[in-house]
Amino acid sequence: MNMRALDQQPSMGRRFGIMAAEGSEYFPIGSVVICETYHNKKLEGEVLAFDPIAKMLILKCPTMNGKAAQSDVHIVNLAYVRDVAVKKEATGGPSMMQSLNLSRLTTRTKANTDEKMRIANAMAAGVSPEGQKLFLVISKTFEDITWKGDTIVVMDRVTVSPPYRPENCSGVTSENSAAETQIRKIIEKHLKDQEMQEATLQSTNSTDRKSVV
């Protein structure tokens, strides 16, 4: 759900907007209103909340990406609005907003916490920066990854020991050859990327030194 603030520069004179701002009964929760700014921009949406003192409206509007299951939420300052009209009065209570997926949030929070713990454990075990970088790279493909001392363990099937080269990758059993091959390829690509970054950095530093001379 996206949030936007409608904040247009005010000018002299208002019509219905000031009247509506003086009484909350003009904007009951669940009603549909149309706001027109001083720049002739119109905004139509369902009232989620209204503060008559601050003259602030919160509207739920159709999302700009066209997805019916999503909505945009606009915060409208009525001091910057030319006119407000109630298009549809609320006939009952406010419509229910889409509920949060608590299970997904809990899972995501746990995953983030677990990752930070793994990094902390790796640092405590004296793992080299190269090992920590490789761990993060592999974790983008395999979620089931952890440390056993300074050894990377993937799905309890493949281990990568220092100095974390392709030849240091081995499967726990012969049945894990496919996973081992995939992780070896990840390591090889990671090392090539590292070499390219170092070469680019050295080239940049060399060019900078020549410029100074």
FENLINCOR-V790224 format. One record per residue. PSI is psi in whole degrees, -180 to 180 (NA if undefined). OMEGA is omega in radians with two decimals (999 if undefined). Layout:
psi:PSI omega:OMEGA
psi:PSI omega:OMEGA
//
This chain:
psi:121 omega:-3.10
psi:151 omega:3.12
psi:133 omega:3.11
psi:149 omega:3.07
psi:129 omega:3.10
psi:104 omega:-3.01
psi:88 omega:-3.12
psi:155 omega:-3.11
psi:128 omega:-3.09
psi:160 omega:3.01
psi:-177 omega:-3.03
psi:139 omega:2.99
psi:134 omega:3.06
psi:160 omega:3.06
psi:-103 omega:-3.03
psi:-22 omega:-3.06
psi:-45 omega:-3.11
psi:-39 omega:3.13
psi:-41 omega:-3.13
psi:-36 omega:-3.10
psi:-19 omega:-3.09
psi:-6 omega:-3.13
psi:125 omega:-3.07
psi:-16 omega:-3.13
psi:-16 omega:3.11
psi:-20 omega:-3.09
psi:66 omega:3.11
psi:147 omega:3.13
psi:132 omega:3.13
psi:-13 omega:3.10
psi:160 omega:3.13
psi:126 omega:-3.10
psi:160 omega:3.06
psi:122 omega:3.11
psi:138 omega:3.08
psi:123 omega:-3.10
psi:175 omega:3.11
psi:-9 omega:3.07
psi:21 omega:3.06
psi:28 omega:3.04
psi:131 omega:-3.12
psi:142 omega:-3.14
psi:122 omega:-3.13
psi:132 omega:3.13
psi:174 omega:-3.14
psi:135 omega:-3.11
psi:121 omega:3.05
psi:-31 omega:-3.14
psi:153 omega:3.11
psi:127 omega:3.09
psi:104 omega:-3.08
psi:-24 omega:3.14
psi:-49 omega:3.12
psi:-10 omega:-3.11
psi:50 omega:-3.12
psi:133 omega:3.06
psi:141 omega:3.00
psi:119 omega:-3.06
psi:140 omega:2.99
psi:118 omega:-3.05
psi:159 omega:3.07
psi:139 omega:-3.10
psi:150 omega:-3.10
psi:-19 omega:-3.14
psi:-2 omega:3.04
psi:2 omega:-3.12
psi:123 omega:-3.06
psi:-28 omega:-3.08
psi:-6 omega:-3.11
psi:162 omega:3.13
psi:154 omega:2.97
psi:142 omega:3.08
psi:123 omega:-3.12
psi:135 omega:3.03
psi:116 omega:-3.01
psi:122 omega:3.04
psi:111 omega:-3.06
psi:-15 omega:3.07
psi:-18 omega:-3.12
psi:18 omega:-3.10
psi:135 omega:-3.12
psi:-42 omega:-3.02
psi:145 omega:3.07
psi:130 omega:3.12
psi:139 omega:3.09
psi:114 omega:-3.12
psi:-36 omega:-3.10
psi:123 omega:3.11
psi:149 omega:3.09
psi:131 omega:-3.13
psi:-13 omega:3.13
psi:-152 omega:3.10
psi:168 omega:3.13
psi:148 omega:3.11
psi:150 omega:-3.10
psi:131 omega:3.05
psi:155 omega:-3.13
psi:128 omega:-3.09
psi:154 omega:3.10
psi:143 omega:3.08
psi:89 omega:-3.06
psi:-35 omega:3.14
psi:-43 omega:3.14
psi:-40 omega:3.12
psi:-42 omega:3.12
psi:-43 omega:3.13
psi:-43 omega:-3.14
psi:-41 omega:3.13
psi:-43 omega:3.13
psi:-41 omega:-3.13
psi:-42 omega:3.12
psi:-41 omega:3.12
psi:-43 omega:3.14
psi:-41 omega:-3.13
psi:-43 omega:3.11
psi:-37 omega:3.10
psi:-40 omega:3.13
psi:-42 omega:3.12
psi:-42 omega:3.13
psi:-42 omega:3.12
psi:-38 omega:3.12
psi:-42 omega:3.13
psi:-40 omega:3.13
psi:-30 omega:-3.13
psi:1 omega:3.12
psi:27 omega:3.12
psi:139 omega:-3.13
psi:158 omega:3.08
psi:-35 omega:3.12
psi:-41 omega:3.12
psi:-40 omega:3.13
psi:-40 omega:3.12
psi:-45 omega:-3.14
psi:-38 omega:3.12
psi:-47 omega:-3.13
psi:-37 omega:3.12
psi:-47 omega:-3.14
psi:-35 omega:-3.10
psi:-18 omega:3.08
psi:-22 omega:3.12
psi:-38 omega:-3.11
psi:118 omega:3.13
psi:-33 omega:-3.11
psi:82 omega:-3.10
psi:140 omega:-3.10
psi:177 omega:3.09
psi:144 omega:2.95
psi:93 omega:-2.96
psi:-123 omega:3.09
psi:18 omega:3.14
psi:133 omega:3.08
psi:130 omega:3.13
psi:122 omega:-3.10
psi:118 omega:3.09
psi:23 omega:-3.09
psi:21 omega:-3.10
psi:-33 omega:-3.05
psi:139 omega:3.09
psi:148 omega:3.05
psi:115 omega:-3.08
psi:163 omega:3.12
psi:146 omega:0.09
psi:27 omega:2.99
psi:44 omega:3.04
psi:166 omega:3.13
psi:-37 omega:-3.13
psi:-11 omega:3.10
psi:5 omega:3.14
psi:130 omega:-3.14
psi:147 omega:3.10
psi:148 omega:3.13
psi:-40 omega:3.08
psi:170 omega:3.13
psi:-20 omega:-3.14
psi:-10 omega:-3.09
psi:21 omega:-3.07
psi:-36 omega:-3.12
psi:-45 omega:3.12
psi:-39 omega:3.12
psi:-45 omega:3.14
psi:-43 omega:-3.14
psi:-42 omega:-3.12
psi:-35 omega:3.05
psi:-42 omega:3.13
psi:-38 omega:3.10
psi:-42 omega:-3.14
psi:-44 omega:-3.14
psi:-44 omega:3.12
psi:-41 omega:3.12
psi:-44 omega:-3.13
psi:-39 omega:3.10
psi:-42 omega:3.11
psi:-41 omega:3.12
psi:-43 omega:3.13
psi:-41 omega:3.13
psi:-41 omega:3.13
psi:-41 omega:3.13
psi:-40 omega:3.12
psi:-41 omega:3.11
psi:-41 omega:3.14
psi:-43 omega:3.13
psi:-40 omega:3.11
psi:-41 omega:3.13
psi:-44 omega:3.13
psi:-39 omega:3.13
psi:-41 omega:3.12
psi:-40 omega:3.14
psi:-39 omega:3.13
psi:-40 omega:3.12
psi:-37 omega:3.14
psi:-38 omega:-3.13
psi:-42 omega:3.12
psi:NA omega:999
//
